[in-house]
């Protein structure tokens, strides 16, 4: 079983809707499905020419799948390449290969700091605008009523999960970090019950262990709070509350500032809720 990614989910959606597309959009769909490795490198004009459609058709195709433009859709293919490239030096090289004239990579430490500060600020503003008060209230209510709280976050998500477990423990909550020590992922979640809450944190490429644990928690009747990066994330289908967090990214390196901000928001909100009840 391979980990689902935003690209694989997009490709599945294109295949599923293929027969409903117009003739021109089908041409784009066929080209994209058959040439996914080159989409990140080619220009819009080149892709349009090779798919035998005008550039405007690429924009219509992207819009049909929920993107504001084709360049935004291209970022899914570009991000996939970054995710597949584990070595950070190689990832930086790949970023330069796929950069356009409008996205010149920062070189000096001060430049990198300035760019990360800017894009993280934008990501935090987006988080505040796109996260509803109802979602936050519901999540805090679930955490407040939970007998036990199980927190899942693997690989890149581990630091966020660790902080959230730490914060919940300081609120005297029965919080448990599912880290799979010794390969015991299932065993660590085997005691989950309907009055418990599972917090699952995972971003593309979604850790298959996290997805499997979320399914287990759902089967046991536990409530699920998901922190992820897409409404079509495998975690979203099982969640009672789903927070979609768009992290900042520079040179193919994604930040965790927005996710940490959300985790801290949940912890502090729960603390204030506890204070009211005293």
NUVEXLUM-754207 format. One record per residue (C-alpha): residue number from 1; x, y, z negated. Coordinates in nm, 3 decimals, always signed. Each point is the difference from the previous one (the first is absolute). Layout:
BEGIN
<r><k>NUM</k><X>X</X><Y>Y</Y><Z>Z</Z></r>
...
***
This chain:
BEGIN
<r><k>1</k><X>+0.000</X><Y>+0.000</Y><Z>+0.000</Z></r>
<r><k>2</k><X>+0.146</X><Y>+0.336</Y><Z>+0.105</Z></r>
<r><k>3</k><X>-0.073</X><Y>+0.321</Y><Z>-0.187</Z></r>
<r><k>4</k><X>-0.270</X><Y>+0.207</Y><Z>+0.175</Z></r>
<r><k>5</k><X>+0.117</X><Y>+0.344</Y><Z>+0.111</Z></r>
<r><k>6</k><X>-0.178</X><Y>+0.309</Y><Z>+0.130</Z></r>
<r><k>7</k><X>+0.118</X><Y>-0.099</Y><Z>+0.347</Z></r>
<r><k>8</k><X>-0.135</X><Y>-0.355</Y><Z>-0.020</Z></r>
<r><k>9</k><X>-0.331</X><Y>+0.131</Y><Z>-0.134</Z></r>
<r><k>10</k><X>-0.019</X><Y>+0.254</Y><Z>+0.284</Z></r>
<r><k>11</k><X>+0.079</X><Y>-0.268</Y><Z>+0.258</Z></r>
<r><k>12</k><X>-0.271</X><Y>-0.225</Y><Z>-0.144</Z></r>
<r><k>13</k><X>-0.248</X><Y>+0.288</Y><Z>+0.019</Z></r>
<r><k>14</k><X>+0.094</X><Y>+0.069</Y><Z>+0.365</Z></r>
<r><k>15</k><X>-0.052</X><Y>-0.369</Y><Z>+0.087</Z></r>
<r><k>16</k><X>-0.331</X><Y>-0.011</Y><Z>-0.184</Z></r>
<r><k>17</k><X>-0.137</X><Y>+0.307</Y><Z>+0.180</Z></r>
<r><k>18</k><X>+0.160</X><Y>-0.066</Y><Z>+0.338</Z></r>
<r><k>19</k><X>-0.318</X><Y>-0.105</Y><Z>+0.184</Z></r>
<r><k>20</k><X>-0.185</X><Y>+0.313</Y><Z>-0.117</Z></r>
<r><k>21</k><X>+0.259</X><Y>+0.238</Y><Z>+0.151</Z></r>
<r><k>22</k><X>-0.031</X><Y>+0.181</Y><Z>+0.333</Z></r>
<r><k>23</k><X>+0.209</X><Y>-0.111</Y><Z>+0.298</Z></r>
<r><k>24</k><X>+0.267</X><Y>+0.266</Y><Z>-0.058</Z></r>
<r><k>25</k><X>+0.019</X><Y>-0.065</Y><Z>-0.373</Z></r>
<r><k>26</k><X>+0.038</X><Y>-0.372</Y><Z>+0.069</Z></r>
<r><k>27</k><X>+0.306</X><Y>+0.082</Y><Z>+0.212</Z></r>
<r><k>28</k><X>+0.151</X><Y>+0.184</Y><Z>-0.296</Z></r>
<r><k>29</k><X>-0.093</X><Y>-0.282</Y><Z>-0.237</Z></r>
<r><k>30</k><X>+0.167</X><Y>-0.262</Y><Z>+0.221</Z></r>
<r><k>31</k><X>+0.316</X><Y>+0.205</Y><Z>+0.035</Z></r>
<r><k>32</k><X>+0.025</X><Y>+0.068</Y><Z>-0.373</Z></r>
<r><k>33</k><X>-0.058</X><Y>-0.363</Y><Z>-0.096</Z></r>
<r><k>34</k><X>+0.254</X><Y>-0.123</Y><Z>+0.258</Z></r>
<r><k>35</k><X>+0.270</X><Y>+0.261</Y><Z>-0.070</Z></r>
<r><k>36</k><X>-0.015</X><Y>+0.073</Y><Z>-0.372</Z></r>
<r><k>37</k><X>+0.380</X><Y>-0.003</Y><Z>-0.035</Z></r>
<r><k>38</k><X>+0.050</X><Y>+0.289</Y><Z>+0.243</Z></r>
<r><k>39</k><X>-0.289</X><Y>+0.227</Y><Z>-0.108</Z></r>
<r><k>40</k><X>+0.208</X><Y>+0.158</Y><Z>-0.279</Z></r>
<r><k>41</k><X>+0.281</X><Y>+0.096</Y><Z>+0.242</Z></r>
<r><k>42</k><X>-0.193</X><Y>+0.111</Y><Z>+0.312</Z></r>
<r><k>43</k><X>-0.145</X><Y>+0.345</Y><Z>+0.058</Z></r>
<r><k>44</k><X>-0.373</X><Y>+0.053</Y><Z>+0.042</Z></r>
<r><k>45</k><X>+0.055</X><Y>+0.086</Y><Z>+0.366</Z></r>
<r><k>46</k><X>+0.197</X><Y>-0.321</Y><Z>+0.055</Z></r>
<r><k>47</k><X>-0.261</X><Y>-0.217</Y><Z>-0.174</Z></r>
<r><k>48</k><X>-0.280</X><Y>+0.162</Y><Z>+0.201</Z></r>
<r><k>49</k><X>+0.187</X><Y>-0.060</Y><Z>+0.327</Z></r>
<r><k>50</k><X>+0.075</X><Y>-0.363</Y><Z>-0.081</Z></r>
<r><k>51</k><X>-0.361</X><Y>-0.062</Y><Z>-0.108</Z></r>
<r><k>52</k><X>-0.120</X><Y>+0.175</Y><Z>+0.319</Z></r>
<r><k>53</k><X>-0.218</X><Y>+0.249</Y><Z>-0.185</Z></r>
<r><k>54</k><X>+0.015</X><Y>+0.377</Y><Z>-0.053</Z></r>
<r><k>55</k><X>+0.142</X><Y>+0.119</Y><Z>-0.335</Z></r>
<r><k>56</k><X>-0.346</X><Y>+0.117</Y><Z>-0.105</Z></r>
<r><k>57</k><X>-0.114</X><Y>-0.363</Y><Z>+0.002</Z></r>
<r><k>58</k><X>+0.263</X><Y>-0.084</Y><Z>-0.261</Z></r>
<r><k>59</k><X>-0.142</X><Y>+0.274</Y><Z>-0.220</Z></r>
<r><k>60</k><X>-0.354</X><Y>-0.137</Y><Z>+0.047</Z></r>
<r><k>61</k><X>+0.125</X><Y>-0.348</Y><Z>-0.084</Z></r>
<r><k>62</k><X>+0.167</X><Y>+0.122</Y><Z>-0.320</Z></r>
<r><k>63</k><X>-0.314</X><Y>+0.194</Y><Z>-0.097</Z></r>
<r><k>64</k><X>-0.211</X><Y>-0.314</Y><Z>+0.051</Z></r>
<r><k>65</k><X>+0.208</X><Y>-0.175</Y><Z>-0.268</Z></r>
<r><k>66</k><X>-0.013</X><Y>+0.282</Y><Z>-0.252</Z></r>
<r><k>67</k><X>+0.320</X><Y>+0.190</Y><Z>+0.084</Z></r>
<r><k>68</k><X>+0.014</X><Y>+0.375</Y><Z>+0.064</Z></r>
<r><k>69</k><X>+0.227</X><Y>-0.053</Y><Z>+0.301</Z></r>
<r><k>70</k><X>+0.220</X><Y>-0.257</Y><Z>+0.171</Z></r>
<r><k>71</k><X>+0.315</X><Y>+0.119</Y><Z>-0.173</Z></r>
<r><k>72</k><X>-0.164</X><Y>-0.081</Y><Z>-0.333</Z></r>
<r><k>73</k><X>-0.075</X><Y>-0.352</Y><Z>+0.128</Z></r>
<r><k>74</k><X>+0.361</X><Y>-0.031</Y><Z>+0.115</Z></r>
<r><k>75</k><X>+0.109</X><Y>+0.054</Y><Z>-0.359</Z></r>
<r><k>76</k><X>-0.155</X><Y>-0.337</Y><Z>-0.092</Z></r>
<r><k>77</k><X>+0.232</X><Y>-0.173</Y><Z>+0.250</Z></r>
<r><k>78</k><X>+0.294</X><Y>+0.212</Y><Z>-0.114</Z></r>
<r><k>79</k><X>-0.067</X><Y>-0.074</Y><Z>-0.366</Z></r>
<r><k>80</k><X>-0.019</X><Y>-0.372</Y><Z>+0.078</Z></r>
<r><k>81</k><X>+0.351</X><Y>+0.012</Y><Z>+0.143</Z></r>
<r><k>82</k><X>+0.120</X><Y>+0.177</Y><Z>-0.314</Z></r>
<r><k>83</k><X>-0.166</X><Y>-0.256</Y><Z>-0.227</Z></r>
<r><k>84</k><X>+0.159</X><Y>-0.287</Y><Z>+0.193</Z></r>
<r><k>85</k><X>+0.342</X><Y>+0.159</Y><Z>-0.041</Z></r>
<r><k>86</k><X>+0.110</X><Y>-0.074</Y><Z>-0.356</Z></r>
<r><k>87</k><X>+0.349</X><Y>+0.151</Y><Z>+0.019</Z></r>
<r><k>88</k><X>-0.024</X><Y>+0.373</Y><Z>-0.083</Z></r>
<r><k>89</k><X>+0.291</X><Y>+0.098</Y><Z>+0.225</Z></r>
<r><k>90</k><X>-0.162</X><Y>-0.180</Y><Z>+0.293</Z></r>
<r><k>91</k><X>-0.333</X><Y>+0.162</Y><Z>-0.087</Z></r>
<r><k>92</k><X>+0.157</X><Y>+0.347</Y><Z>+0.020</Z></r>
<r><k>93</k><X>+0.151</X><Y>-0.087</Y><Z>+0.338</Z></r>
<r><k>94</k><X>-0.337</X><Y>-0.122</Y><Z>+0.124</Z></r>
<r><k>95</k><X>-0.165</X><Y>+0.320</Y><Z>-0.117</Z></r>
<r><k>96</k><X>+0.234</X><Y>+0.202</Y><Z>+0.218</Z></r>
<r><k>97</k><X>-0.075</X><Y>-0.224</Y><Z>+0.298</Z></r>
<r><k>98</k><X>-0.374</X><Y>+0.052</Y><Z>-0.033</Z></r>
<r><k>99</k><X>+0.010</X><Y>+0.367</Y><Z>-0.097</Z></r>
<r><k>100</k><X>-0.142</X><Y>+0.258</Y><Z>+0.236</Z></r>
<r><k>101</k><X>+0.125</X><Y>+0.353</Y><Z>+0.053</Z></r>
<r><k>102</k><X>-0.253</X><Y>+0.108</Y><Z>-0.262</Z></r>
<r><k>103</k><X>+0.130</X><Y>-0.237</Y><Z>-0.269</Z></r>
<r><k>104</k><X>+0.374</X><Y>+0.049</Y><Z>-0.032</Z></r>
<r><k>105</k><X>+0.132</X><Y>-0.194</Y><Z>-0.297</Z></r>
<r><k>106</k><X>+0.152</X><Y>+0.199</Y><Z>-0.288</Z></r>
<r><k>107</k><X>+0.369</X><Y>-0.077</Y><Z>-0.048</Z></r>
<r><k>108</k><X>+0.134</X><Y>+0.176</Y><Z>-0.310</Z></r>
<r><k>109</k><X>-0.113</X><Y>-0.082</Y><Z>-0.359</Z></r>
<r><k>110</k><X>-0.141</X><Y>+0.351</Y><Z>-0.047</Z></r>
<r><k>111</k><X>-0.198</X><Y>-0.033</Y><Z>+0.325</Z></r>
<r><k>112</k><X>-0.135</X><Y>-0.340</Y><Z>-0.106</Z></r>
<r><k>113</k><X>-0.102</X><Y>+0.141</Y><Z>-0.340</Z></r>
<r><k>114</k><X>-0.179</X><Y>+0.293</Y><Z>+0.164</Z></r>
<r><k>115</k><X>-0.186</X><Y>-0.227</Y><Z>+0.241</Z></r>
<r><k>116</k><X>-0.102</X><Y>-0.249</Y><Z>-0.269</Z></r>
<r><k>117</k><X>-0.118</X><Y>+0.286</Y><Z>-0.222</Z></r>
<r><k>118</k><X>-0.212</X><Y>+0.140</Y><Z>+0.283</Z></r>
<r><k>119</k><X>-0.157</X><Y>-0.327</Y><Z>+0.115</Z></r>
<r><k>120</k><X>-0.065</X><Y>-0.117</Y><Z>-0.357</Z></r>
<r><k>121</k><X>-0.177</X><Y>+0.328</Y><Z>-0.071</Z></r>
<r><k>122</k><X>-0.219</X><Y>-0.059</Y><Z>+0.305</Z></r>
<r><k>123</k><X>-0.068</X><Y>-0.361</Y><Z>-0.105</Z></r>
<r><k>124</k><X>-0.108</X><Y>+0.114</Y><Z>-0.348</Z></r>
<r><k>125</k><X>-0.236</X><Y>+0.260</Y><Z>+0.148</Z></r>
<r><k>126</k><X>-0.151</X><Y>-0.266</Y><Z>+0.224</Z></r>
<r><k>127</k><X>-0.040</X><Y>-0.234</Y><Z>-0.298</Z></r>
<r><k>128</k><X>-0.191</X><Y>+0.264</Y><Z>-0.193</Z></r>
<r><k>129</k><X>-0.226</X><Y>+0.084</Y><Z>+0.295</Z></r>
<r><k>130</k><X>-0.080</X><Y>-0.358</Y><Z>+0.103</Z></r>
<r><k>131</k><X>-0.047</X><Y>-0.159</Y><Z>-0.343</Z></r>
<r><k>132</k><X>-0.355</X><Y>+0.047</Y><Z>-0.122</Z></r>
<r><k>133</k><X>-0.097</X><Y>+0.079</Y><Z>-0.357</Z></r>
<r><k>134</k><X>-0.239</X><Y>-0.296</Y><Z>+0.013</Z></r>
<r><k>135</k><X>+0.286</X><Y>-0.240</Y><Z>+0.080</Z></r>
<r><k>136</k><X>+0.209</X><Y>+0.130</Y><Z>-0.288</Z></r>
<r><k>137</k><X>-0.290</X><Y>-0.007</Y><Z>-0.246</Z></r>
<r><k>138</k><X>-0.090</X><Y>-0.356</Y><Z>+0.100</Z></r>
<r><k>139</k><X>+0.360</X><Y>-0.119</Y><Z>-0.032</Z></r>
<r><k>140</k><X>+0.039</X><Y>+0.153</Y><Z>-0.346</Z></r>
<r><k>141</k><X>-0.333</X><Y>-0.152</Y><Z>-0.105</Z></r>
<r><k>142</k><X>+0.114</X><Y>-0.346</Y><Z>+0.113</Z></r>
<r><k>143</k><X>+0.332</X><Y>+0.036</Y><Z>-0.185</Z></r>
<r><k>144</k><X>-0.174</X><Y>+0.127</Y><Z>-0.313</Z></r>
<r><k>145</k><X>-0.238</X><Y>-0.299</Y><Z>-0.010</Z></r>
<r><k>146</k><X>+0.260</X><Y>-0.265</Y><Z>+0.091</Z></r>
<r><k>147</k><X>+0.100</X><Y>-0.262</Y><Z>-0.255</Z></r>
<r><k>148</k><X>+0.323</X><Y>-0.070</Y><Z>+0.188</Z></r>
<r><k>149</k><X>+0.169</X><Y>+0.186</Y><Z>+0.285</Z></r>
<r><k>150</k><X>+0.221</X><Y>-0.188</Y><Z>+0.245</Z></r>
<r><k>151</k><X>+0.227</X><Y>+0.211</Y><Z>+0.221</Z></r>
<r><k>152</k><X>+0.137</X><Y>-0.138</Y><Z>+0.328</Z></r>
<r><k>153</k><X>+0.271</X><Y>+0.179</Y><Z>+0.199</Z></r>
<r><k>154</k><X>+0.276</X><Y>-0.176</Y><Z>+0.192</Z></r>
<r><k>155</k><X>+0.305</X><Y>+0.124</Y><Z>+0.190</Z></r>
<r><k>156</k><X>-0.041</X><Y>+0.373</Y><Z>+0.070</Z></r>
<r><k>157</k><X>-0.310</X><Y>+0.014</Y><Z>-0.221</Z></r>
<r><k>158</k><X>+0.176</X><Y>-0.151</Y><Z>-0.303</Z></r>
<r><k>159</k><X>+0.117</X><Y>+0.331</Y><Z>-0.145</Z></r>
<r><k>160</k><X>-0.354</X><Y>+0.146</Y><Z>+0.008</Z></r>
<r><k>161</k><X>-0.144</X><Y>-0.316</Y><Z>-0.159</Z></r>
<r><k>162</k><X>+0.271</X><Y>+0.002</Y><Z>-0.268</Z></r>
<r><k>163</k><X>-0.070</X><Y>+0.363</Y><Z>-0.091</Z></r>
<r><k>164</k><X>-0.376</X><Y>-0.060</Y><Z>-0.015</Z></r>
<r><k>165</k><X>+0.046</X><Y>-0.301</Y><Z>-0.229</Z></r>
<r><k>166</k><X>+0.234</X><Y>+0.205</Y><Z>-0.219</Z></r>
<r><k>167</k><X>-0.253</X><Y>+0.285</Y><Z>-0.024</Z></r>
<r><k>168</k><X>-0.292</X><Y>-0.232</Y><Z>-0.076</Z></r>
<r><k>169</k><X>+0.199</X><Y>-0.171</Y><Z>-0.276</Z></r>
<r><k>170</k><X>+0.060</X><Y>+0.342</Y><Z>-0.158</Z></r>
<r><k>171</k><X>-0.378</X><Y>+0.041</Y><Z>+0.001</Z></r>
<r><k>172</k><X>-0.018</X><Y>-0.326</Y><Z>-0.200</Z></r>
<r><k>173</k><X>-0.168</X><Y>-0.181</Y><Z>+0.287</Z></r>
<r><k>174</k><X>+0.054</X><Y>-0.370</Y><Z>+0.063</Z></r>
<r><k>175</k><X>+0.189</X><Y>+0.055</Y><Z>+0.326</Z></r>
<r><k>176</k><X>+0.202</X><Y>-0.270</Y><Z>+0.173</Z></r>
<r><k>177</k><X>+0.242</X><Y>+0.043</Y><Z>+0.291</Z></r>
<r><k>178</k><X>-0.027</X><Y>-0.283</Y><Z>+0.251</Z></r>
<r><k>179</k><X>+0.360</X><Y>-0.034</Y><Z>+0.121</Z></r>
<r><k>180</k><X>+0.002</X><Y>-0.369</Y><Z>+0.097</Z></r>
<r><k>181</k><X>+0.298</X><Y>-0.080</Y><Z>-0.222</Z></r>
<r><k>182</k><X>+0.110</X><Y>-0.353</Y><Z>+0.084</Z></r>
<r><k>183</k><X>-0.251</X><Y>-0.008</Y><Z>+0.285</Z></r>
<r><k>184</k><X>-0.292</X><Y>-0.007</Y><Z>-0.244</Z></r>
<r><k>185</k><X>-0.227</X><Y>+0.250</Y><Z>+0.175</Z></r>
<r><k>186</k><X>-0.315</X><Y>-0.211</Y><Z>-0.027</Z></r>
<r><k>187</k><X>+0.075</X><Y>-0.108</Y><Z>-0.356</Z></r>
<r><k>188</k><X>+0.036</X><Y>+0.361</Y><Z>-0.115</Z></r>
<r><k>189</k><X>-0.349</X><Y>+0.082</Y><Z>+0.129</Z></r>
<r><k>190</k><X>-0.165</X><Y>-0.333</Y><Z>-0.086</Z></r>
<r><k>191</k><X>-0.171</X><Y>+0.136</Y><Z>-0.314</Z></r>
<r><k>192</k><X>-0.170</X><Y>+0.295</Y><Z>+0.173</Z></r>
<r><k>193</k><X>-0.371</X><Y>+0.035</Y><Z>-0.086</Z></r>
<r><k>194</k><X>-0.300</X><Y>+0.205</Y><Z>+0.120</Z></r>
<r><k>195</k><X>+0.055</X><Y>+0.260</Y><Z>-0.276</Z></r>
<r><k>196</k><X>+0.357</X><Y>+0.060</Y><Z>+0.119</Z></r>
<r><k>197</k><X>+0.134</X><Y>+0.243</Y><Z>+0.260</Z></r>
<r><k>198</k><X>+0.265</X><Y>-0.074</Y><Z>+0.261</Z></r>
<r><k>199</k><X>+0.196</X><Y>+0.296</Y><Z>+0.138</Z></r>
<r><k>200</k><X>+0.165</X><Y>-0.097</Y><Z>+0.328</Z></r>
<r><k>201</k><X>+0.254</X><Y>+0.225</Y><Z>+0.172</Z></r>
<r><k>202</k><X>+0.123</X><Y>-0.092</Y><Z>+0.347</Z></r>
<r><k>203</k><X>+0.095</X><Y>+0.178</Y><Z>+0.321</Z></r>
<r><k>204</k><X>+0.071</X><Y>-0.119</Y><Z>+0.352</Z></r>
<r><k>205</k><X>+0.145</X><Y>-0.260</Y><Z>+0.042</Z></r>
<r><k>206</k><X>-0.235</X><Y>-0.129</Y><Z>-0.268</Z></r>
<r><k>207</k><X>+0.161</X><Y>-0.258</Y><Z>-0.229</Z></r>
<r><k>208</k><X>-0.180</X><Y>-0.331</Y><Z>+0.058</Z></r>
<r><k>209</k><X>+0.036</X><Y>-0.088</Y><Z>-0.370</Z></r>
<r><k>210</k><X>-0.184</X><Y>+0.320</Y><Z>-0.091</Z></r>
<r><k>211</k><X>-0.282</X><Y>-0.078</Y><Z>+0.244</Z></r>
<r><k>212</k><X>-0.029</X><Y>-0.356</Y><Z>-0.134</Z></r>
<r><k>213</k><X>-0.014</X><Y>+0.125</Y><Z>-0.359</Z></r>
<r><k>214</k><X>-0.267</X><Y>+0.255</Y><Z>+0.087</Z></r>
<r><k>215</k><X>-0.209</X><Y>-0.279</Y><Z>+0.152</Z></r>
<r><k>216</k><X>+0.050</X><Y>-0.208</Y><Z>-0.315</Z></r>
<r><k>217</k><X>-0.108</X><Y>+0.288</Y><Z>-0.221</Z></r>
<r><k>218</k><X>-0.311</X><Y>+0.056</Y><Z>+0.213</Z></r>
<r><k>219</k><X>-0.093</X><Y>-0.369</Y><Z>-0.024</Z></r>
<r><k>220</k><X>+0.031</X><Y>+0.020</Y><Z>-0.378</Z></r>
<r><k>221</k><X>-0.240</X><Y>+0.296</Y><Z>-0.002</Z></r>
<r><k>222</k><X>+0.248</X><Y>+0.266</Y><Z>-0.112</Z></r>
<r><k>223</k><X>-0.036</X><Y>+0.364</Y><Z>+0.106</Z></r>
<r><k>224</k><X>+0.265</X><Y>+0.125</Y><Z>+0.245</Z></r>
<r><k>225</k><X>+0.161</X><Y>+0.341</Y><Z>+0.038</Z></r>
<r><k>226</k><X>+0.208</X><Y>+0.013</Y><Z>+0.319</Z></r>
<r><k>227</k><X>+0.272</X><Y>+0.253</Y><Z>+0.077</Z></r>
<r><k>228</k><X>+0.100</X><Y>-0.042</Y><Z>+0.363</Z></r>
<r><k>229</k><X>+0.063</X><Y>+0.186</Y><Z>+0.325</Z></r>
<r><k>230</k><X>-0.298</X><Y>-0.083</Y><Z>+0.223</Z></r>
<r><k>231</k><X>-0.374</X><Y>-0.062</Y><Z>-0.018</Z></r>
<r><k>232</k><X>+0.064</X><Y>-0.319</Y><Z>+0.201</Z></r>
<r><k>233</k><X>+0.265</X><Y>-0.123</Y><Z>-0.244</Z></r>
<r><k>234</k><X>-0.064</X><Y>-0.361</Y><Z>-0.111</Z></r>
<r><k>235</k><X>-0.040</X><Y>+0.135</Y><Z>-0.354</Z></r>
<r><k>236</k><X>-0.285</X><Y>+0.233</Y><Z>+0.094</Z></r>
<r><k>237</k><X>-0.247</X><Y>-0.282</Y><Z>+0.079</Z></r>
<r><k>238</k><X>+0.012</X><Y>-0.130</Y><Z>-0.359</Z></r>
<r><k>239</k><X>+0.016</X><Y>+0.331</Y><Z>-0.184</Z></r>
<r><k>240</k><X>-0.259</X><Y>+0.169</Y><Z>-0.219</Z></r>
<r><k>241</k><X>+0.202</X><Y>+0.322</Y><Z>+0.028</Z></r>
<r><k>242</k><X>+0.248</X><Y>+0.052</Y><Z>+0.285</Z></r>
<r><k>243</k><X>+0.245</X><Y>+0.290</Y><Z>-0.001</Z></r>
<r><k>244</k><X>+0.161</X><Y>+0.062</Y><Z>+0.339</Z></r>
<r><k>245</k><X>+0.334</X><Y>+0.176</Y><Z>-0.053</Z></r>
<r><k>246</k><X>+0.197</X><Y>+0.146</Y><Z>+0.290</Z></r>
<r><k>247</k><X>+0.358</X><Y>+0.025</Y><Z>-0.116</Z></r>
<r><k>248</k><X>+0.253</X><Y>+0.245</Y><Z>+0.140</Z></r>
<r><k>249</k><X>+0.265</X><Y>-0.141</Y><Z>+0.229</Z></r>
<r><k>250</k><X>+0.339</X><Y>+0.123</Y><Z>+0.119</Z></r>
<r><k>251</k><X>+0.235</X><Y>-0.193</Y><Z>+0.229</Z></r>
<r><k>252</k><X>-0.217</X><Y>-0.309</Y><Z>-0.042</Z></r>
<r><k>253</k><X>+0.040</X><Y>+0.013</Y><Z>-0.379</Z></r>
<r><k>254</k><X>-0.331</X><Y>+0.027</Y><Z>-0.182</Z></r>
<r><k>255</k><X>-0.045</X><Y>+0.186</Y><Z>-0.325</Z></r>
<r><k>256</k><X>-0.198</X><Y>-0.112</Y><Z>-0.306</Z></r>
<r><k>257</k><X>-0.085</X><Y>+0.343</Y><Z>-0.136</Z></r>
<r><k>258</k><X>-0.371</X><Y>-0.008</Y><Z>+0.088</Z></r>
<r><k>259</k><X>-0.048</X><Y>-0.352</Y><Z>-0.137</Z></r>
<r><k>260</k><X>+0.176</X><Y>+0.093</Y><Z>-0.324</Z></r>
<r><k>261</k><X>-0.215</X><Y>+0.313</Y><Z>-0.027</Z></r>
<r><k>262</k><X>-0.316</X><Y>-0.210</Y><Z>+0.037</Z></r>
<r><k>263</k><X>+0.122</X><Y>-0.254</Y><Z>-0.257</Z></r>
<r><k>264</k><X>+0.078</X><Y>+0.278</Y><Z>-0.246</Z></r>
<r><k>265</k><X>-0.340</X><Y>+0.158</Y><Z>+0.064</Z></r>
<r><k>266</k><X>-0.176</X><Y>-0.325</Y><Z>-0.089</Z></r>
<r><k>267</k><X>+0.208</X><Y>-0.047</Y><Z>-0.316</Z></r>
<r><k>268</k><X>-0.042</X><Y>+0.357</Y><Z>-0.128</Z></r>
<r><k>269</k><X>-0.373</X><Y>-0.001</Y><Z>+0.083</Z></r>
<r><k>270</k><X>-0.041</X><Y>-0.321</Y><Z>-0.198</Z></r>
<r><k>271</k><X>+0.192</X><Y>+0.155</Y><Z>-0.291</Z></r>
<r><k>272</k><X>-0.227</X><Y>+0.304</Y><Z>-0.004</Z></r>
<r><k>273</k><X>-0.305</X><Y>-0.225</Y><Z>+0.023</Z></r>
<r><k>274</k><X>+0.126</X><Y>-0.192</Y><Z>-0.304</Z></r>
<r><k>275</k><X>+0.050</X><Y>+0.325</Y><Z>-0.191</Z></r>
<r><k>276</k><X>-0.363</X><Y>+0.100</Y><Z>+0.058</Z></r>
<r><k>277</k><X>-0.121</X><Y>-0.328</Y><Z>-0.149</Z></r>
<r><k>278</k><X>+0.193</X><Y>+0.046</Y><Z>-0.327</Z></r>
***
